[in-house]
Amino acid sequence: QNSTEYTGDGSVCTSGHPASRKHTGNWKASSLTIVCSFCCYLAYSSIGKNLVSYLTKVLDETNLDAARHVATWQGTSYLAPLVGAFVADSYLGKYRTALISCTIFIMGMMMLLLSAALPLISAGPHAWTLWADPISSRYIIFLVGLYMVGLGYGAQSPCVTSFGADQFDDTNEMEKTRKSSFFNWHYFSINAGSLIAGTVIVWVQEHEGWLWGFTISTLFVTLGISVFFLGSIVYRFQKPGGSPLARIWQVVVAASRNFDKVLPCDSSALYEFSGQGSAIEGSRKLEHTSGLDCNSDTT
């Protein structure tokens, strides 16, 4: 294999073979993750920015109960990335974890859409008789959907972002530079999504109705996830490297055992073997640094 033809970071294509520099990764792949992040954050933000209004005006909650639900929902959204990142790194990989999380996200959005449409479904001569109490049913459906949205969005967020960064090979200086630009564009896209959600989508919710607002948000999520999935053929995949907790303990044990040893002058001698790979399957070597050396001269 020609070293210039394939990536040097151990990434593989969708068929499991070494990833081609020319046909996989780079901007053509990472731009799809940016689109997905934009669409998902737009939908998530459109709910969060106007959630208190929906709970108080539509579901007739008190301000105290609404504030409690918002805080709990946001806490779920902030803790879910820990679960998503752990599952991705340890077992499923970032791509599959992102797809599963996005599926939960879409299901949650559809439940929110159903809760907004329930008054129309349960009224009129052809009303559904599935729910004996449409008001309580609407409340339950909304809360279940709301927490599914928080869990799904939170779990996919670190996976999609880091998966987009994986499309650039750190062993290639040109691609390494592009990775920095990727993060700039990524954060620009989610801030653009937040801006649109806080202006356009919130206006639609307040003036055209929540059914239209949730419909637009659901369509954006579906679009973003579809774009992310359709780009599978051009993605570069990193194999899961096992539980990060086990690796943390390995570092602690190794550091305690080697505390009194003298470091070699050549930092490459610290690695277990030569090459770009790591002794841990699915992981890459980290560049050696003396920044955290307790014995280094900081003057």
C-alpha positions as CSV (number, residue, x, y, z in Angstrom):
1,Q,0.0,0.0,0.0
2,N,1.2,3.5,-0.9
3,S,1.5,5.6,2.2
4,T,0.4,8.7,0.4
5,E,-2.7,7.0,-0.9
6,Y,-4.1,6.0,2.4
7,T,-4.5,7.8,5.7
8,G,-1.9,7.4,8.4
9,D,-4.2,7.6,11.5
10,G,-5.6,4.1,11.2
11,S,-9.0,5.2,9.9
12,V,-11.0,2.9,7.6
13,C,-13.7,3.3,5.1
14,T,-17.3,2.0,5.3
15,S,-16.1,-1.4,4.0
16,G,-13.4,-1.8,6.7
17,H,-10.4,-1.2,4.4
18,P,-7.8,1.5,4.9
19,A,-9.3,4.9,4.1
20,S,-8.3,6.6,0.9
21,R,-7.0,10.1,1.2
22,K,-8.6,11.1,-2.1
23,H,-12.0,9.5,-2.0
24,T,-12.9,9.8,1.7
25,G,-12.8,12.4,4.5
26,N,-11.8,16.0,4.2
27,W,-14.4,18.7,3.5
28,K,-16.7,16.6,1.4
29,A,-17.3,14.4,4.5
30,S,-17.0,16.9,7.3
31,S,-19.4,19.4,5.7
32,L,-22.2,16.8,6.0
33,T,-21.6,16.6,9.8
34,I,-21.8,20.4,9.9
35,V,-25.2,20.4,8.2
36,C,-26.4,17.8,10.6
37,S,-25.2,19.8,13.6
38,F,-26.8,23.0,12.3
39,C,-30.2,21.3,11.7
40,C,-30.2,19.4,15.1
41,Y,-29.2,22.5,17.1
42,L,-31.8,24.6,15.4
43,A,-34.5,22.2,16.4
44,Y,-33.2,21.7,19.9
45,S,-32.7,25.5,20.4
46,S,-36.2,26.3,19.1
47,I,-37.7,24.2,21.8
48,G,-35.5,25.4,24.6
49,K,-35.9,29.1,23.9
50,N,-39.7,29.0,24.1
51,L,-40.2,26.0,26.4
52,V,-41.5,28.0,29.4
53,S,-44.0,29.8,27.2
54,Y,-45.4,26.4,25.9
55,L,-45.6,24.9,29.4
56,T,-47.4,27.9,30.9
57,K,-49.6,29.0,28.0
58,V,-50.5,25.7,26.3
59,L,-50.2,23.1,29.1
60,D,-51.3,25.5,31.8
61,E,-48.4,24.8,34.2
62,T,-47.4,27.3,36.9
63,N,-44.2,29.3,36.5
64,L,-42.6,27.2,39.2
65,D,-43.5,23.9,37.6
66,A,-42.4,25.2,34.2
67,A,-39.1,26.4,35.6
68,R,-38.5,23.0,37.3
69,H,-39.2,21.1,34.1
70,V,-36.9,23.3,32.0
71,A,-34.1,22.9,34.5
72,T,-34.5,19.1,34.6
73,W,-34.7,18.9,30.9
74,Q,-31.6,21.0,30.4
75,G,-29.8,18.9,33.0
76,T,-30.7,15.8,31.0
77,S,-29.3,17.4,27.8
78,Y,-26.0,18.3,29.5
79,L,-25.5,14.9,31.1
80,A,-26.4,12.9,28.0
81,P,-23.1,13.8,26.1
82,L,-21.2,11.8,28.8
83,V,-23.3,8.7,28.0
84,G,-23.1,9.2,24.3
85,A,-19.3,9.7,24.4
86,F,-18.7,6.7,26.6
87,V,-20.8,4.4,24.4
88,A,-19.1,5.7,21.3
89,D,-15.6,5.4,22.5
90,S,-16.1,2.0,24.3
91,Y,-18.4,0.0,22.1
92,L,-20.3,1.3,19.1
93,G,-18.1,4.0,17.6
94,K,-19.1,7.6,16.9
95,Y,-21.0,6.9,13.7
96,R,-23.4,4.3,15.0
97,T,-23.9,6.0,18.4
98,A,-24.8,9.2,16.5
99,L,-27.3,7.4,14.3
100,I,-29.0,5.7,17.4
101,S,-29.1,9.0,19.3
102,C,-30.5,10.9,16.3
103,T,-33.2,8.3,15.9
104,I,-34.2,8.9,19.5
105,F,-34.1,12.7,18.7
106,I,-36.4,12.3,15.7
107,M,-38.9,10.1,17.7
108,G,-38.9,12.7,20.5
109,M,-39.6,15.5,17.9
110,M,-42.5,13.5,16.5
111,M,-44.0,13.1,19.9
112,L,-43.8,16.8,20.4
113,L,-45.5,17.2,17.1
114,L,-48.2,14.7,18.1
115,S,-48.8,16.6,21.3
116,A,-49.4,19.8,19.4
117,A,-51.7,18.1,16.9
118,L,-53.7,16.2,19.5
119,P,-56.4,18.8,20.0
120,L,-57.1,18.6,16.3
121,I,-57.1,14.8,16.3
122,S,-59.4,14.6,19.3
123,A,-62.0,17.1,18.0
124,G,-64.6,17.0,15.3
125,P,-67.0,14.3,14.1
126,H,-64.2,12.0,13.1
127,A,-62.2,12.3,16.3
128,W,-60.0,9.5,17.5
129,T,-61.3,7.8,20.7
130,L,-57.9,6.4,21.7
131,W,-57.5,8.7,24.7
132,A,-60.1,9.0,27.3
133,D,-58.5,12.2,28.6
134,P,-56.9,14.2,25.8
135,I,-55.5,16.8,28.1
136,S,-53.5,14.5,30.4
137,S,-52.6,12.4,27.3
138,R,-51.2,15.5,25.6
139,Y,-49.2,16.4,28.7
140,I,-47.7,12.9,29.0
141,I,-46.8,12.7,25.3
142,F,-45.2,16.1,25.4
143,L,-43.0,15.3,28.5
144,V,-41.9,11.9,27.1
145,G,-41.0,13.5,23.8
146,L,-39.3,16.4,25.5
147,Y,-36.9,14.2,27.4
148,M,-36.3,12.0,24.4
149,V,-35.2,15.1,22.5
150,G,-32.9,16.1,25.4
151,L,-31.4,12.6,25.6
152,G,-31.1,12.2,21.8
153,Y,-29.6,15.6,21.1
154,G,-27.2,15.4,24.0
155,A,-25.9,12.0,23.2
156,Q,-25.4,12.7,19.5
157,S,-23.7,16.1,20.0
158,P,-20.2,15.0,20.9
159,C,-20.3,12.1,18.5
160,V,-21.2,14.1,15.4
161,T,-18.7,16.9,16.3
162,S,-15.7,14.6,16.9
163,F,-16.7,12.3,14.0
164,G,-16.5,15.4,11.7
165,A,-13.0,16.1,13.1
166,D,-12.0,12.5,12.4
167,Q,-12.4,13.2,8.7
168,F,-9.1,15.0,8.8
169,D,-5.8,13.0,9.1
170,D,-3.6,14.4,11.8
171,T,-0.5,12.8,10.2
172,N,-1.0,15.1,7.2
173,E,0.0,18.7,7.8
174,M,-2.5,20.1,5.3
175,E,-5.4,18.1,6.7
176,K,-4.4,19.0,10.2
177,T,-4.7,22.7,9.4
178,R,-8.1,22.1,7.8
179,K,-9.3,20.5,11.1
180,S,-8.9,23.8,12.9
181,S,-11.1,25.5,10.2
182,F,-13.6,22.7,10.6
183,F,-14.2,23.6,14.3
184,N,-14.6,27.3,13.3
185,W,-17.3,26.4,10.8
186,H,-18.9,23.9,13.1
187,Y,-19.4,26.5,15.9
188,F,-20.5,29.1,13.4
189,S,-23.2,26.7,12.1
190,I,-24.7,26.0,15.5
191,N,-24.7,29.7,16.4
192,A,-26.5,30.3,13.1
193,G,-29.0,27.6,14.0
194,S,-29.5,29.3,17.4
195,L,-30.1,32.6,15.7
196,I,-32.7,31.3,13.3
197,A,-34.4,29.3,16.1
198,G,-34.6,32.3,18.4
199,T,-36.1,34.6,15.7
200,V,-37.8,32.8,12.9
201,I,-39.0,29.6,14.6
202,V,-40.0,31.3,17.8
203,W,-42.0,33.8,15.7
204,V,-43.8,31.0,13.9
205,Q,-44.6,29.3,17.2
206,E,-46.1,32.4,18.7
207,H,-48.0,33.7,15.6
208,E,-48.7,30.7,13.4
209,G,-49.1,28.1,16.1
210,W,-47.0,25.4,17.9
211,L,-48.0,22.8,15.4
212,W,-46.3,24.7,12.6
213,G,-43.3,25.4,14.8
214,F,-42.8,21.8,15.8
215,T,-43.3,20.7,12.2
216,I,-40.6,22.9,10.9
217,S,-38.2,21.8,13.6
218,T,-39.0,18.1,12.9
219,L,-38.3,18.6,9.2
220,F,-35.0,20.2,10.0
221,V,-33.9,17.3,12.2
222,T,-35.0,14.8,9.5
223,L,-33.1,16.7,6.9
224,G,-29.9,16.9,9.0
225,I,-29.9,13.3,9.9
226,S,-30.7,12.2,6.4
227,V,-27.7,14.2,5.0
228,F,-25.5,12.7,7.7
229,F,-26.6,9.1,6.9
230,L,-26.3,9.6,3.1
231,G,-22.6,10.5,3.4
232,S,-21.6,7.1,4.8
233,I,-19.7,6.1,1.7
234,V,-17.2,9.0,2.0
235,Y,-16.7,8.9,5.8
236,R,-13.5,7.8,7.6
237,F,-14.2,5.6,10.7
238,Q,-12.1,5.2,13.8
239,K,-12.5,1.9,15.6
240,P,-13.7,2.0,19.2
241,G,-10.7,2.0,21.6
242,G,-12.4,0.3,24.7
243,S,-13.5,1.8,27.9
244,P,-11.8,5.2,28.7
245,L,-12.1,4.5,32.4
246,A,-9.8,1.4,32.0
247,R,-7.3,3.6,30.1
248,I,-7.4,6.2,32.9
249,W,-6.5,3.6,35.4
250,Q,-3.8,2.2,33.2
251,V,-2.2,5.7,33.1
252,V,-2.4,6.0,36.9
253,V,-0.9,2.6,37.5
254,A,1.9,3.1,34.9
255,A,2.7,6.5,36.4
256,S,3.0,5.2,39.9
257,R,5.2,2.3,38.8
258,N,7.5,4.5,36.8
259,F,7.6,7.4,39.1
260,D,11.4,7.1,39.9
261,K,12.6,6.2,36.4
262,V,14.6,8.6,34.3
263,L,13.1,9.8,31.1
264,P,15.1,9.0,27.9
265,C,16.4,11.9,25.8
266,D,14.6,10.6,22.8
267,S,10.8,10.8,23.4
268,S,10.0,8.2,20.7
269,A,11.6,5.6,23.1
270,L,8.6,6.1,25.3
271,Y,6.3,4.4,22.8
272,E,5.7,0.7,22.9
273,F,6.3,0.3,19.2
274,S,7.0,2.4,16.1
275,G,4.4,3.7,13.6
276,Q,1.4,5.8,14.0
277,G,-0.8,3.3,15.7
278,S,-1.2,2.6,19.4
279,A,-1.0,-0.5,21.5
280,I,-4.7,0.0,22.3
281,E,-6.7,-1.1,19.3
282,G,-8.6,1.8,17.6
283,S,-6.5,4.5,19.3
284,R,-3.8,6.8,18.0
285,K,-0.6,7.8,19.6
286,L,-0.5,11.1,21.4
287,E,2.3,13.5,20.8
288,H,4.8,13.6,23.6
289,T,4.9,16.8,25.7
290,S,6.8,18.0,28.7
291,G,4.2,20.5,29.7
292,L,3.0,18.5,32.6
293,D,6.4,17.3,33.7
294,C,6.7,17.8,37.5
295,N,10.5,17.9,37.2
296,S,10.8,20.3,34.2
297,D,12.3,23.7,34.6
298,T,9.6,26.3,34.2
299,T,11.8,29.3,34.6
